[in-house]
Amino acid sequence: MKICFILCFLCLALTVRAQKQEVQKTIELFFEGFHQKDSIKIKSVCSDKIILQSISENAVKGNKLNNENSAEFYKSIASIPSTVKFQEKILNYNIQIDGSMARVWAPYEFYLNEKLSHSGVNTFTLFKEKDSWKIIYLIDTRRK
């Protein structure tokens, strides 16, 4: 009986780990597209109804919540000049899953032309659509 319990527990743990890896791979594909300025790759992991928001934190001007239209977001990514070098470094992933919903908390540092521009946290909400995870909501904080 103990062996059966241990085997069931191991199977469950392996399943959860595999799901977390699938979710993380979705986020990694998003950032591959972002760094390659490839809006098609980004779209491939996003829902058609994705919600995009950003919170700018500024001690002088105060905090501001910005909404971004997904079409404008994709267009802005594709139109970044080739002379601009940028990288968003994800510092770690905290992934939580409940059935067909996942949430990812991912602190980051954003570098523009190899200088730290700002940092914050990305929070992704994903929905498992058929056999793949799709990003349905993305909000981030930005502070200098």
N, C-alpha and C positions, 0 to 999 in steps of 0.2 A: 504494500500500500504506500509506503514511504517513497519507494522508487517511482511509482506512478505519479505521485504528487510532485516530486522533484522534476520529472520529465515534463509534466504539464507547465510547471513554472518556467522551466528553461525555454519551452516552445513559445510561451507568451512573451518572455523577455526578448527572444530573438525576433519575434514579429514586431514588437514595439521599436526595437532598434532599427529594423529594416524600414519601417514607416518613417522614422525620424531621418534616416539617410535619404529617402525619397524627397522629403520636404526640403532638406538642406540642399539637395541637388537642384531643386527648382529655384531656390534663391540664388545659388551659384550661377545657374544659367542666366538668370535675370542680370546679374552683375557682369557676366561675360559679354552679354549683349550691350550693356551700358558702357563698358570700357571699350568695346569695339565700335561704338556708335551705331549699333545694328538694331534699329527699332523692330525689325521683323523677328529677330531672336527674342527680344524683350516681349513682344506681343504673344509669342508662342507659349509663354508661361503665365500670361495674364488673362483674366476674364475680360470679356467684351464690356462688362459693366464695372470695371475696376474703379475704385474711389481713391483719389490721390490727395493727400493733405500734408502740410508741413507747418511746424511750429517754430517760428523764429524767436529766439530768446535774446533780449537786449536789455541790459541794466538801465540804459539811459532812455531808450524809446519805448520800453515795455515789451511784453510778449504779444505776438501776432499769429493768428491762425490763418493760413492761406489754403485755398482750394485750387486744384489744378485740373484742367480738362485733360482727359487721356490723349485725345488727338493732338492737342498742343504739346503735351509732354513728349510724345513720340517724335513729333516734328522738331522740337527743340534738341532732342538727342541726335537726330540725323543731321542737323544743321551745325553742329559744333565744328568749328574750323580745325583742320588737321594740324595747325600750329599750336593748338591748345592741348596740353598734356594734363590729364587728370586721373586720379585713382581714388577709389573709395575702399579703404581697408576695413574689412569686417574683423573686429577683435575677438568675438566669440558668438556662438549661437546658443540660445536657450529656446528649445522647441517643446511645445506642449501640444498633444493631440487628443481629441475626443471624437471618435468615429470619423466622420467626413469633414471635420473642421480642425485646422491647425493654427497655432499662433507662434510666431517667431520674434523673439526679442534679440536684436543684434546691434550692440554698440559699435560705432565706427569712427574713423578719422578720415577726413576728406582732404586730399592734396591736390593743389592746382599749381602746375608747373613746378612740381617737386617741393612746394612749400605748404605747410599745414595751413589750410584755409579755415576749417571749422571742424567741429566734432559733434557727436550726439548719439542718438539711438534710432534705429529703424525698427518699426513694428509692422510685421506682415501678418495678415490674416489670409488663410488659404482654404479652399474648398476642394474636396476630392470629387472631381467630375469624371465619371466612368473610371478609367484606370490611371488618371494623372491628376496631380495637384495643380490648381490654378490660383494665382494671387488675386484676391477680390478686394483687398484693402491694404493700402500702404500709407503710413503716417510716419514722419520723422521729426526729430528735434534738431535744431541747428544753433550752435553757440560758438562764438569766436574764442 
